[in-house]
């Protein structure tokens, strides 16, 4: 009934005349079981607790061994021990049933005798750790891949796995990758490509056990990637009147070469830098052709660097050099405004040049729009003139020749073929249209001041006018709105007072494209008011019925509408 070991006090009393009178007293000892506890490692994260229990005069009913690792005992489990033989009991503990951490585990022993006495012993602890781990990295000769092996551990009993975190020292952990491992016997292994990280220098490898969805660090190591490409380069050719020179490159690496890139610039501030991708000409040999059109027509002292991307994905600057390049009898063409181009002859060869003539024409229809332009010397032996598309008939391919004049004799020293787009030949509404996008492949512009509707097909910068209509817009008291709109609704007709308007396309509130006014017939047969080119509507844009129907039939919902003066 008392269920406690130790010293019991017994007092004897007599009860007489309503009083208790003590007669005698004595004590009796109820012995406490003696417990000796030991631990034995079974496998990684699994250990056995053995309890040898003696001094049990009444026999044992139950032995319990509580185990925990967290100081607040939040992961405590009460194990019922198994009797192995007389006086020997044990439990097997798997840390995955607790916090899953390695470190100190605490345990105790509580016994319950056949007489119900419950007794506990002092707490003990055991350090659960992993020893004998080996984390090794083996990088192949060409430094394209590496093998990582963690040995000396078996997490099967914990239902755990191993992951490796790998990253390079450069730029912090911006290339950190977590790798899942493969299990080979008691080894956890991965093979990975250096291309996944693409960095020279020191790499870090951390190994983690994943138990109960928690990552527990096991070990760490380092390795390095250091082999780079060998590169040399030279200028193999130049064409001064074409503004080009060729850089020949020889480069090789143990891991191979994936790409060779060459940034080239002439200005010290690099505002004319251009990145070339070298073309492979043979094994370990590459070329780039530098064209001054890519460098704002600059020439003089060029700088170039060579960046080699090796087979392991590592990209590095392997070569730097300068080259002084001067053009001769070279024509440059620069767009300087809408329909305006500067054509310049650089460094013409000849003494006492009195003038430079630049005949120019469009290739279409031979030379039917040939114009002879006179160039001016603008300094540094550069002769330039401005050509205007207003002087020519067709867009597309243009041709300019350059003639130097010495002692009255003209000599053709250079030719240039280039392209002038159709947009440089546009004016007015057609030019304005090129600056807009539309959600459909149609665009509509309305100029209120000229009572003109322009319908365009195409896309941004490439709108072609398919129709131009005369229209009537709003009266001064009810003007047509100005702004940026889109067609959102259509209908075959609507009535306005005594009139009927056919084939309407609504673009803003109650503002529509529609036909001129008709009588209320089912078909547009009798015109009530057919005036166009005037300001007299309630704000809608009136069109001839066939034109209104064309917009109704062909311009989808969402077509952009621009109205302006």
C-alpha positions in Angstrom: 0.0 0.0 0.0 2.9 2.4 0.6 5.0 1.3 -2.5 8.2 2.9 -1.2 11.5 1.4 -0.1 13.6 2.7 2.8 12.8 3.1 6.5 9.3 2.7 7.7 8.2 4.0 11.2 5.7 2.0 13.2 3.9 3.5 16.3 1.5 1.6 18.5 -1.5 3.5 20.2 -4.3 2.5 22.5 -7.6 4.4 22.4 -9.4 4.8 25.7 -12.0 7.2 27.1 -11.7 9.2 23.9 -8.0 9.5 24.0 -5.1 8.0 22.1 -2.2 6.9 24.2 1.1 5.9 22.6 2.3 2.5 23.8 5.4 1.8 21.8 7.3 2.4 18.5 9.8 0.7 16.2 11.2 0.8 12.7 11.5 -1.6 9.8 13.7 -1.4 6.7 12.3 -2.2 3.2 15.3 -2.7 1.1 15.9 -0.8 -2.2 17.0 -2.7 -5.2 20.6 -2.2 -6.2 21.1 -1.3 -9.9 24.2 -1.3 -12.0 23.8 0.2 -15.5 26.0 0.1 -18.5 25.7 1.0 -22.2 27.0 -0.7 -25.4 27.0 0.7 -29.0 25.3 -1.5 -31.4 25.5 0.5 -34.6 25.5 4.2 -35.7 22.9 5.9 -33.5 21.7 2.7 -31.8 22.9 1.6 -28.3 21.8 -0.8 -25.6 21.4 -0.1 -21.9 21.9 -3.0 -19.6 20.7 -3.0 -16.0 21.9 -5.6 -13.4 19.4 -5.5 -10.5 20.1 -7.2 -7.2 18.7 -7.1 -3.6 15.1 -7.9 -4.6 13.6 -10.0 -1.8 10.1 -9.9 -3.2 10.9 -10.2 -6.9 10.4 -7.7 -9.7 7.2 -7.0 -11.5 8.5 -4.3 -14.0 11.7 -2.5 -15.0 11.4 0.9 -16.8 14.3 2.9 -18.3 13.5 6.5 -19.3 15.8 8.0 -22.0 16.1 11.6 -23.3 18.6 13.9 -25.0 17.0 17.3 -24.8 17.6 19.1 -21.5 13.9 19.9 -21.1 13.1 16.1 -21.6 10.8 17.0 -24.5 12.0 13.8 -26.3 11.8 11.5 -23.3 10.6 7.9 -23.9 9.9 5.4 -21.1 11.2 2.0 -22.2 10.0 -1.2 -20.5 13.1 -3.3 -20.2 13.3 -6.9 -21.4 14.4 -9.5 -18.8 17.4 -11.4 -20.3 18.0 -13.7 -17.3 17.6 -13.4 -13.5 18.7 -10.0 -12.4 19.6 -8.8 -15.9 17.4 -6.4 -18.0 18.1 -4.3 -21.1 16.5 -1.9 -23.7 17.7 -0.9 -27.2 17.6 2.8 -28.0 17.5 4.3 -31.5 18.2 8.0 -31.5 15.8 8.5 -34.4 13.0 7.9 -31.9 14.3 10.9 -29.9 15.7 14.2 -31.3 17.9 12.4 -33.8 20.8 14.4 -32.5 24.2 12.9 -31.7 25.6 13.9 -28.4 24.7 13.3 -24.7 21.8 10.9 -23.9 20.5 10.6 -20.4 18.9 7.6 -18.8 17.7 6.2 -15.5 16.2 3.0 -14.1 12.9 2.6 -12.2 11.8 -0.8 -10.7 8.5 -2.0 -9.5 8.5 -5.0 -7.1 5.9 -7.7 -6.8 4.7 -5.9 -3.6 4.2 -2.7 -5.6 7.3 -0.8 -4.4 8.4 1.8 -7.0 12.1 2.9 -6.8 14.3 5.0 -9.0 18.1 5.3 -9.3 20.2 8.3 -10.1 20.4 9.6 -13.7 23.3 8.7 -15.9 24.4 9.8 -19.4 26.2 8.4 -22.4 27.8 10.3 -25.3 26.5 9.0 -28.7 28.9 10.1 -31.4 30.3 9.0 -34.7 34.0 8.2 -34.9 36.1 6.8 -37.7 34.5 8.9 -40.5 36.4 9.6 -43.6 35.3 12.3 -46.1 37.4 12.2 -49.2 37.4 14.1 -52.6 39.1 12.8 -55.7 39.2 15.2 -58.7 40.0 13.7 -62.1 43.1 14.7 -64.1 41.3 17.1 -66.4 39.4 18.7 -63.5 36.0 18.2 -65.2 34.5 16.0 -62.4 35.0 14.9 -58.8 34.1 11.9 -56.6 33.1 12.5 -53.0 33.0 9.5 -50.6 31.9 9.4 -47.0 33.0 6.1 -45.3 32.7 4.7 -41.9 29.0 5.2 -41.2 25.8 3.2 -41.6 22.5 5.0 -41.1 20.3 2.1 -41.9 19.1 1.6 -38.4 18.1 5.3 -38.2 16.3 5.2 -41.6 18.6 8.1 -42.5 20.4 9.4 -45.6 23.5 11.5 -46.3 23.6 14.7 -48.4 26.7 16.7 -49.4 26.6 20.5 -49.6 29.3 21.7 -52.0 30.2 25.3 -53.0 33.3 27.3 -54.1 34.9 30.0 -52.0 34.5 32.7 -54.7 31.3 34.9 -54.3 30.2 33.3 -51.0 27.8 30.5 -51.5 26.2 31.6 -54.8 27.0 28.2 -56.3 25.9 26.1 -53.4 24.4 22.8 -54.4 23.0 20.0 -52.2 23.7 16.6 -53.6 21.9 13.4 -52.7 24.3 10.5 -52.3 24.3 6.9 -53.5 24.9 4.1 -51.0 27.7 1.7 -51.7 28.2 -0.8 -48.8 29.1 1.5 -45.9 30.0 4.3 -48.1 28.0 7.3 -49.3 29.2 8.5 -52.7 28.5 11.1 -55.4 30.2 12.0 -58.7 29.5 15.6 -59.8 30.6 17.9 -62.7 32.7 20.9 -61.9 30.6 22.6 -64.6 27.8 22.7 -62.0 29.9 25.4 -60.2 32.2 26.9 -62.9 34.7 28.4 -60.5 38.4 28.3 -59.9 40.0 28.0 -56.4 39.0 26.5 -53.1 35.8 24.3 -52.7 34.1 23.3 -49.5 32.3 20.0 -48.9 30.1 19.4 -45.9 28.5 16.1 -45.2 25.1 15.9 -43.3 23.1 13.0 -42.0 19.4 13.5 -42.7 17.4 12.0 -39.8 13.7 12.8 -39.1 13.9 15.6 -41.8 16.7 17.2 -39.8 20.2 17.8 -41.1 23.0 16.8 -38.7 26.5 17.8 -39.7 28.9 14.8 -39.8 32.1 16.0 -41.4 33.7 18.6 -43.7 36.7 18.9 -46.1 38.1 21.0 -48.9 39.6 20.7 -52.4 40.8 23.0 -55.1 40.5 23.5 -58.9 43.5 25.3 -60.4 44.3 24.2 -64.0 43.6 26.9 -66.6 43.8 27.2 -70.4 46.9 28.2 -72.3 46.2 30.9 -74.8 48.1 33.0 -77.4 46.9 35.3 -80.2 48.1 37.4 -83.1 46.6 39.6 -85.9 46.6 37.4 -88.9 45.1 39.8 -91.5 43.6 43.2 -92.0 41.5 44.9 -94.7 41.8 48.7 -94.1 39.3 49.8 -96.7 36.7 47.3 -95.2 37.4 48.4 -91.6 38.2 44.8 -90.5 41.0 42.9 -89.0 41.3 39.2 -87.9 42.5 37.9 -84.5 43.8 34.4 -84.7 43.7 32.5 -81.4 45.4 29.3 -80.2 44.1 28.0 -76.9 44.0 24.6 -75.2 43.0 23.1 -71.8 43.1 19.6 -70.3 39.3 19.7 -69.9 38.8 20.9 -73.5 37.5 24.2 -74.8 33.7 25.0 -74.9 33.8 28.6 -76.0 36.2 31.5 -76.7 34.9 35.1 -76.3 36.8 38.3 -77.2 35.7 41.7 -76.0 37.2 44.4 -78.2 37.1 48.2 -77.7 38.9 51.4 -78.8 37.6 54.1 -76.4 39.3 54.1 -73.0 35.9 54.2 -71.3 34.8 51.1 -73.3 31.7 52.8 -74.6 32.3 51.1 -77.9 33.0 47.6 -76.5 31.7 44.6 -78.5 31.8 41.0 -77.4 32.7 38.6 -80.2 32.3 34.8 -80.1 35.3 33.2 -81.8 34.7 30.7 -84.5 36.7 27.4 -84.3 38.8 26.8 -87.4 40.6 23.7 -86.3 41.6 21.8 -83.1 42.6 24.5 -80.6 42.5 27.3 -83.2 39.9 30.1 -83.3 39.3 33.4 -85.1 37.3 36.6 -84.7 36.9 39.3 -87.4 36.7 42.7 -85.8 34.5 45.1 -87.7 34.7 48.8 -86.8 30.9 49.1 -87.5 30.5 47.3 -84.2 32.6 50.0 -82.5 30.9 53.2 -83.5 33.3 53.4 -86.5 36.2 54.1 -84.1 39.7 53.1 -85.1 43.2 53.5 -83.7 44.5 51.7 -80.6 42.2 48.7 -80.0 42.3 46.6 -76.8 41.2 43.0 -76.7 40.9 40.3 -74.0 40.4 36.6 -74.6 38.0 34.7 -72.3 38.1 31.0 -72.5 35.4 28.7 -71.2 36.9 25.3 -70.6 35.2 22.0 -70.8 34.5 22.1 -67.0 32.5 25.3 -67.4 35.1 27.6 -65.9 35.5 30.9 -67.7 38.6 32.9 -67.3 40.6 35.8 -68.9 43.6 34.0 -70.5 45.0 36.7 -72.8 45.2 40.5 -73.2 46.7 42.6 -76.0 46.5 45.8 -78.0 46.5 46.4 -81.7 46.7 49.7 -83.6 44.4 49.6 -86.6 43.9 52.5 -89.1 41.4 52.4 -92.0 42.1 53.7 -95.5 39.5 54.7 -98.2 36.8 53.5 -95.9 33.1 54.5 -96.1 31.0 54.7 -92.9 27.2 55.1 -92.8 25.5 56.4 -89.6 21.8 57.2 -89.1 21.6 60.7 -87.6 17.8 61.3 -87.7 14.5 60.4 -89.3 15.4 59.8 -93.0 18.9 61.3 -92.5 22.2 59.5 -92.8 25.8 60.6 -92.6 28.1 59.0 -95.2 31.8 59.6 -94.6 35.0 58.7 -96.3 37.8 58.0 -93.8 41.5 58.5 -94.7 41.3 58.7 -98.5 44.7 58.0 -100.0 46.0 60.8 -102.2 47.9 64.1 -102.1 46.2 67.5 -102.5 42.6 66.2 -102.5 40.5 69.2 -103.4 37.1 67.6 -102.8 35.2 64.3 -102.3 32.0 63.3 -104.2 29.7 60.6 -102.9 27.1 59.5 -105.5 24.3 57.6 -103.8 21.3 55.7 -105.1 18.8 52.9 -104.1 19.3 49.6 -105.8 15.6 49.3 -106.9 15.2 50.5 -110.5 18.9 50.8 -111.1 20.0 54.5 -110.7 16.8 56.3 -111.3 17.2 58.2 -108.0 21.0 58.8 -108.2 22.2 61.9 -106.4 25.8 63.2 -106.3 26.5 64.6 -102.8 29.6 66.7 -102.0 31.4 65.8 -98.8 33.1 68.3 -96.5 36.4 67.7 -94.7 35.4 67.5 -91.0 38.9 66.9 -89.7 41.3 64.1 -89.2 41.1 63.4 -93.0 37.4 62.4 -92.7 35.1 63.7 -95.5 31.4 63.6 -94.7 28.0 64.4 -96.2 24.4 64.0 -95.3 22.0 62.1 -97.5 18.2 62.4 -97.1 15.6 59.9 -98.1 13.6 62.8 -99.5 16.0 62.8 -102.4 15.4 59.1 -103.2 12.5 57.0 -104.2 12.9 53.5 -102.7 13.8 51.9 -99.4 15.9 48.8 -99.0 19.5 48.4 -100.3 21.4 51.6 -101.0 24.8 52.0 -102.7 27.3 54.9 -102.2 30.6 55.4 -104.0 33.3 57.8 -103.0 35.3 59.8 -105.6 38.3 61.9 -104.6 39.1 64.9 -106.8 42.8 65.7 -107.4 43.7 68.4 -110.0 40.2 68.1 -111.4 40.4 64.3 -111.9 37.8 62.1 -110.2 39.0 58.7 -108.9 36.6 56.1 -107.4 38.3 54.9 -104.2 35.6 53.2 -102.2 32.1 51.7 -102.3 29.5 50.8 -99.7 26.3 48.9 -99.7 23.8 49.3 -96.8 20.1 49.2 -96.0 17.7 52.1 -95.3 14.3 50.8 -93.9 10.9 51.8 -95.2 10.3 53.6 -91.9 12.9 56.2 -92.9 10.8 57.1 -95.9 7.6 57.7 -93.9 6.0 61.1 -93.0 2.9 62.3 -91.2 0.4 59.7 -90.0 2.5 56.8 -91.5 5.5 57.8 -89.5 3.5 58.4 -86.4 2.0 54.9 -86.6 5.4 53.2 -86.3 5.8 54.3 -82.7 2.7 52.3 -81.4 2.0 48.7 -80.5 -1.4 47.0 -80.7 -2.8 43.9 -79.1 -3.9 42.8 -82.5 -2.2 43.0 -85.9 -4.2 46.1 -86.8 -3.8 49.7 -85.7 -6.1 52.6 -86.4 -5.1 56.3 -86.4 -7.5 59.2 -86.7 -6.3 62.8 -87.5 -9.2 65.0 -86.5 -7.7 68.1 -88.2 -7.5 66.4 -91.6 -10.6 64.2 -91.1 -8.5 61.1 -92.0 -8.7 57.6 -90.7 -5.6 55.4 -91.4 -5.9 51.6 -90.9 -2.6 49.8 -90.6 -1.6 46.1 -90.6 1.7 44.8 -89.1 3.5 45.4 -85.8 5.5 47.9 -83.9 7.9 49.8 -86.2 6.6 47.9 -89.2 3.0 49.1 -89.8 1.8 49.2 -93.4 -1.2 51.3 -94.3 -3.9 49.2 -95.8 -6.7 51.8 -96.0 -7.1 55.6 -95.7 -10.6 56.9 -95.3 -12.2 60.4 -95.3 -14.3 60.8 -92.1 -16.6 63.2 -90.2 -15.8 63.9 -86.6 -17.5 65.6 -83.7 -19.0 69.0 -83.9 -17.3 71.8 -81.9 -19.9 71.4 -79.1 -19.6 67.6 -79.1 -16.0 66.9 -80.1 -14.5 63.5 -80.8 -12.3 62.5 -77.9 -8.5 62.6 -78.3 -6.3 59.9 -76.8 -5.3 56.2 -76.8 -8.2 53.7 -77.0 -9.1 50.2 -78.2 -12.1 48.6 -79.9 -14.1 46.8 -77.3 -17.5 46.1 -78.8 -19.2 45.8 -82.2 -22.7 45.7 -83.6 -24.5 45.7 -87.0 -26.4 48.9 -86.3 -27.9 51.2 -83.7 -30.5 53.9 -83.9 -29.9 57.6 -83.1 -33.1 59.6 -83.2 -34.7 59.2 -86.6 -31.5 57.8 -88.2 -29.8 54.4 -88.2 -26.0 53.9 -88.1 -24.6 50.7 -89.6 -21.5 48.6 -88.7 -20.3 50.2 -85.5 -17.1 49.5 -83.7 -17.0 51.1 -80.2 -13.6 52.3 -78.9 -14.5 54.5 -75.8 -17.8 54.7 -74.0 -20.4 55.9 -76.5 -17.8 56.9 -79.1 -17.9 54.6 -82.2 -16.7 54.2 -85.8 -19.9 53.8 -87.8 -21.5 54.6 -91.2 -22.9 57.9 -92.2 -26.6 58.3 -91.2 -29.3 56.2 -92.9 -33.0 55.9 -92.7 -34.3 53.0 -90.5 -34.3 50.3 -93.1 -32.9 46.7 -92.4 -30.2 47.4 -95.0 -28.2 50.6 -95.6 -30.2 51.7 -98.7 -31.3 55.3 -98.1 -28.8 57.9 -96.9 -30.2 60.5 -94.5 -26.9 62.5 -94.1 -23.8 61.4 -96.1 -21.6 64.4 -95.4 -17.9 63.6 -94.8 -14.8 65.7 -94.1 -16.6 67.8 -91.6 -17.1 68.4 -87.9 -20.7 67.8 -87.2 -21.3 64.4 -85.3 -22.1 63.9 -81.6 -18.5 62.7 -81.2 -18.6 59.5 -83.2 -16.5 59.0 -86.4 -18.6 58.6 -89.5 -17.4 56.7 -92.5 -18.8 55.6 -95.8 -20.7 52.4 -95.1 -18.3 50.1 -97.0 -15.4 51.6 -94.9 -17.2 51.2 -91.6 -18.0 47.6 -92.6 -14.4 46.9 -93.4 -13.3 47.9 -89.9 -16.3 46.0 -88.4 -15.3 42.8 -90.4 -11.5 42.9 -90.1 -10.3 44.8 -87.0 -10.6 42.5 -84.0 -11.6 43.5 -80.5 -8.5 44.9 -78.8 -7.3 46.8 -81.9 -5.6 50.0 -80.7 -7.1 53.4 -81.7 -5.1 56.6 -81.6 -7.0 59.9 -82.1 -5.1 63.2 -82.4 -5.0 66.6 -84.0 
